[in-house]
């Protein structure tokens, strides 16, 4: 304690001398300025070391003490750049600077800034020598890397300029020019070879893949005019986008959206629902209004009183009453969705669909039909970034259309894995199927994707006959359609046997296996009208479709089935369970909408491509405007592939189609009750359907079928076989 009091007394005496001796204070401030604080601090440190005899600290950490001194001197030099308008003891810091004349001498020219920088660097180096050395080494390496990169870049430019100059000079001598070009191309094989070596281990590249890998960098070096159309494989070009028509410039006619938003808010307010339109998203067929639900407020009456606590009276002598908000709760979404018909009446439109809530947004979407709809061309969706991204990942990417807000919607058939389409006549099912087929033809070759088209209506898919992607001509007969489904089932079984022999689980790993000589193509089976097949042979068609839907995904076989009658006898529970992805166009009733989508809403669609798309990842359907492809566009794409097939893949050389047509089709097994029915026919003089039902304990459809088989075999006759229930008794 006495030591502390002694130190405080000495400091007080120094302060008294400093302030009472004005001349001494002026000289010190002129010399050091406010830097006297640093000087006093260092003097205090020196006095403390001498007083406590801590000379070992000074010797042990001499580098840090020296670095601190250098940084303090550099600090005085930095302070000299500041000249505040302050007077201390008659000294103007504006003239002498913040650190006095001493700081000015430190940064005095010449070499003032160099001296200051040297003090800073010296202080840092002495305080942290190891880290400073590491930093210097890193900077040296960085500068060396920059120099090397610049030298390599300049050498490449110089070499290319020199080569271009030599090629230009000897261009008339074509043979010599060709040799130099070949040597230059040979010297560039190193980076392409590195690309080839980066392939997955164990995979054997095909010759066409080697050609495509080697041409990657060479393609980038070509001038823009020399770049070719997109290709797939060795020399096989895909159809150019110019074969498809561009989107029409005239868009849809929009109404006064601000006026519609005001009508929506007023209509909701008239029914006691507070809401505000926050977003307006115009689309090709509908405009989506994003409505934010408001508050359901509760009030109570409060009598106004004066300062004395007496009620205030109005001119009639009644107490004045004001409403005070007691509580508020958010408006329930059900109150908005229940007003769909009232909103349609207020907006003067046929129907309004409400999406509550909009996925990813805290809004309720009210979809109002536009005054006129616009056409969504297939080319506009194919050119969108979403489709190009999906196309790079899968050969089965398909363009569906545009959403309610005008965004492109793309799906991957390989991930669906099967698609079920339903809708009334003229709603857009066939156009959707044509768009799917055209998408596959625009991005895949016959060695990558094959198709089987079944068209019981005979006129919708005939245009695709002759395309090399077809394993067989378009099927229009019901019996041939059943045979085609059986062949697809046999192909599925054969592919599973191939997978088992190689030891893989799906088509992707099978095609990447080094033991596979020829990769398997994807197979897409498209049925335009399922109801016709189900009415003709339901007991045969349903098991085949269900078996394919359950097992064919891993083998690369995918189904696209469409029907205009989504009833439970066509889309049975077993079929529906195996088709998680569904598209519903405009249907007649809410019952049909529930059959296909498990929810209502499809009965309110506008038709002509307006659809609801239910993906496996989504919990509820999304409204889209489907793509449109004209007959002229399909003819141009089909002609492109026909011309290519005529010279590259004629029908006799298509071994995939030949193998598919030569598959053995399993015959339908006879009914096990047929033999028992024959015994009953021998025991009874007259046989009827009701007799078979009672004796064999089977249903009416099966008994009727057995009766037909008995008639075909001649065991019973049609006129004498039927007998009433009472006669049998």
Buried (B, 14 or more C-beta within 10 A) or exposed (E): EEEEEEBEEEEEEEEEEBEEEEEEBBEBBBBBBBBBEBBBEEEEBEEEBEEEEEEEEEEEEEEBBBBBBBBBBBBBBBBBEBBEEEEEBEBBBEEBBBBBBBBBBBBEEEEBEEBBEEBBEBBBBBBBEEEBEEEEEEEEEEEEEEEEEEEEEEEEEEEEEEBEEEBEEEEEEEEEBEEBEEEEEEEBEEEBEEEBEEEEEEEEEBEBBBBBBBBEEEEEEEEEEEEEEEBBBEEBBBBEBEBBBEBEEEBBEEBEBEEBBEBBBEBBEEEEBBBBBBBBBBBBBBBBBBBBBBEBEEEEEEEEEEEEEEEEEEEEEEEEEEEEEEEEEEBEEEBBBEBBEBBBEBBEBEBBBBBBBBEEEEBBBBBBBBEEBBBBBBBBBBBBEBBEEBBEEBBBBBBBBBBBBBEBBBBBBBBBBBBBBBBBEEBBBBBBBBBBBBBBBBBBBBBBBBBBBBBBEEEBBEBBEBBBBBBBEBBBEBEEBBBBBBBBBBBBEBBBEBBEEEEBEEBEBBBBBEEBEEBBBBBBBBBBBBBBBBBBBBEBBBEBBBBBBEBBBBBBBBBBBBBBBBBEEBBBEEBBEBBBBBBBBBBBEBEBBBBBBEBBBBBBBBBBBBBBBBBEEEEEBBBBBBBBBBEEBBEBBBBBBEEBBEEEBEEEEBEBBEEBEEBEEEEEEEBEBBEBBBEBBEEBEEBBBBBBBBBBEBEEEBBEBBBEBBEEEEBBEEEEBBBEEEEBE
